Amino acid sequence: MKHFKKLIDKTSTSLNASLIIALLFTLPAFIGSPHWLSIFTIALIWAIFAISYDIIFGQAGILNFGHTAPFGAAAFVAGYLMYIGLPFILALIMGIISGIAVSVAMGLPVRRVRGVYYAILTLAFAETIRLSIENLSRYLGVSISVSPGYPPIVWSTLFYYFNAVITVLLCISIVLGLISKVTSLSRISIGDLLSALIGVVVAVVVSLGIASILSGQILYKFRIITVNFYYLTLIFFLLSYYLAKRIIYSPVGSVWRAIRENPIRTEVLGYDTYTYSLYALAVSGALAGIAGTLFASVTIINSNTAFSSMNTIIVLLSAILGGAGTLIGPIIGMLIVQILRYILASAPLLSYASMAIIGIIYIIVVLIFPYGIVGTWYFKAIKLRRRIMKILSTRIK
Amino acid sequence: MNIGLLLSVVIDGLAYALIIYLIAAGLVIIFGLMDILNFAQSAFFMLGSFITIFLLYTFTKNFILAVLITTVIGFIIGLFIEIALLRNLYGNPASQMLITLGVMMVIIQLTIVFWPMGLVFPLRDPIFTGVIRIYSTSIYIYKFIVILIGISVFLTLHLTLNKTLIGAKLRAGIENRELAEVFGVNIKRTFTLAFGAGTAITFFGGSIASPWLNANVEIGLSFTLLAFAVIIIGGMKSHTGAFVSSLIVGLIHQLSAYFLPALTFIIDIILMVLVLLFKPEGLFGLRE
């Protein structure tokens, strides 16, 4: 009984997280067409890339314009290994290793070269790789590209039901969390009522989704590989987010933020800023490696898709759009950018101008919300919370 | 190797170098005064060549008139961008740089929408298509004209910066912004003027290059890196440095394109990386 109470307490504190995760897990049940599920999957892969960019740009404050290099290197390495038939997990590990290697190699001059200069240097680094591959393929007379397709795990029914079980567990934890929340309250405030209400609604929605998943109804809409690849991406996305969050709120993360705010003072305080910068680059290279490996499964990898500076521009843009340094901001920004891109691309008149429109939105965001959507929300939220607290201080007795 | 080929390569390299210089000059002026690394510069260059050729197709058959109109349009666009976008973000160079990145994206994507296949220079006058034969190698006359125009732009800018009042104000702003403001330089107007002038020079460069390189989207992109390499090698705030290093980079680029085609661009970038690693302030830059 004591253990049970402990478990309930734990689920109560992580209620919000499990609500969102459960919704993400049941998303396929509520999406109409396979097209949109694939788009959302690709958006999630890009979101992993956005997390990795937020660690160097948002946390450590290193302006890196060549972040497509570790991403592309991982995509090439992992894509090729998957193509010759290595298991996915091995390809993933090699992808991560190559991502770290490229990212750290790019970071070696960070001691001497800073700021704008480092931005140009990294841009040049990524472009050099891209142009070398292009020149090499022109020299050899073959196009250097690799497209391994989905990893074999997406064909397994077992993996599908594994995810269904996870969803069920999440739903149970939501219910437990709700129960403990309601029972542990001595007095009820409007905020608690509201969150409990949202929890109940989400629980109902999620259980509807679970019914659809467990009965196999969604397999009439999608092929099993589409759904399974979505789950694979989602699992890696959640893992990356968790990892990034743990590192950011660890002592290393606070040193990164200190470097971002004032590198000289951090150095004087006795931290080796160079090594810590390399740590940031290594972590973000690893995450970029995960994103690159998953990216290799959905696209043809060649010099243009893997090493194009447009990748860096898109990830930088979404970091600014969502709010650099907030971790959740770049993810939201990236989801907005990717989904907007496809909406605009399918619109009749705007189809070719989609990136231009995103660029205009980006300029407006930089002008009006310099901290991005989430960053501005945080600043506003502090004021909002104070105001709401004032109103709520007269509690319902 | 015959001497004609070498001469042709050198002329080609010089012409290429002076076109890079026309992009880099704008970059140096803008970075020197405002600390903004203007990513939109190569997009401006590309837009300049598109506008010139578009004018030649629709409005006039006179190349000089088209170049003049393009330069004026460029100046107006520069003023507009400075006043509408950058002025709100003074004191925040990082955001200004990100704005120029957005401007670059918008310009390039809109250009792709309007002219997806690029534009071909329409005029077929002997001055654009004629060749000179030296040692059995034929060299386009227009390349000599590009070289002459580039050098005269350099001399004009050099004299403007060193001998006129506006130049003195600009140099004061580059040396020490706050002090210049204290001594009565209207720094905001100087910023606007400098951004407009930098943009106009780049548009001019694009339209001068259009008879040779025509107009397509890739050209602007491939010049971005070269222009960045030039300003890093020359020193980010030095106008003379930009000129000399664009000669170096242009010559090396064309020489490697002729003799080591597999290493084009890569040699330039390696040169830039070496300068960054061993002399980060550039060959002509002042040590801070």
Chai-1 contact restraints between the chains, C-beta under 6 A:
chainA,res_idxA,chainB,res_idxB,connection_type,confidence,min_distance_angstrom,max_distance_angstrom,comment,restraint_id
A,P109,B,L277,contact,1.0,0.0,6.0,A-B,restraint_1
A,V113,B,L276,contact,1.0,0.0,6.0,A-B,restraint_2
A,V116,B,L37,contact,1.0,0.0,6.0,A-B,restraint_3
A,I120,B,F228,contact,1.0,0.0,6.0,A-B,restraint_4
A,L121,B,L276,contact,1.0,0.0,6.0,A-B,restraint_5
A,A124,B,I269,contact,1.0,0.0,6.0,A-B,restraint_6
A,E127,B,L225,contact,1.0,0.0,6.0,A-B,restraint_7
A,T128,B,I266,contact,1.0,0.0,6.0,A-B,restraint_8
A,T128,B,I269,contact,1.0,0.0,6.0,A-B,restraint_9
A,L131,B,F265,contact,1.0,0.0,6.0,A-B,restraint_10
A,N135,B,A262,contact,1.0,0.0,6.0,A-B,restraint_11
A,Y139,B,A262,contact,1.0,0.0,6.0,A-B,restraint_12
A,I320,B,L98,contact,1.0,0.0,6.0,A-B,restraint_13
A,Y352,B,V113,contact,1.0,0.0,6.0,A-B,restraint_14
A,A353,B,V113,contact,1.0,0.0,6.0,A-B,restraint_15
A,M355,B,Q109,contact,1.0,0.0,6.0,A-B,restraint_16
A,A356,B,V106,contact,1.0,0.0,6.0,A-B,restraint_17
A,A356,B,Q109,contact,1.0,0.0,6.0,A-B,restraint_18
A,A356,B,L110,contact,1.0,0.0,6.0,A-B,restraint_19
A,G359,B,G102,contact,1.0,0.0,6.0,A-B,restraint_20
A,G359,B,M105,contact,1.0,0.0,6.0,A-B,restraint_21
A,G359,B,V106,contact,1.0,0.0,6.0,A-B,restraint_22
A,I360,B,V106,contact,1.0,0.0,6.0,A-B,restraint_23
A,Y362,B,G102,contact,1.0,0.0,6.0,A-B,restraint_24
A,I363,B,I99,contact,1.0,0.0,6.0,A-B,restraint_25
A,I363,B,G102,contact,1.0,0.0,6.0,A-B,restraint_26
A,V366,B,S95,contact,1.0,0.0,6.0,A-B,restraint_27
A,V366,B,L98,contact,1.0,0.0,6.0,A-B,restraint_28
A,V366,B,I99,contact,1.0,0.0,6.0,A-B,restraint_29
A,L367,B,N88,contact,1.0,0.0,6.0,A-B,restraint_30
A,P370,B,S95,contact,1.0,0.0,6.0,A-B,restraint_31
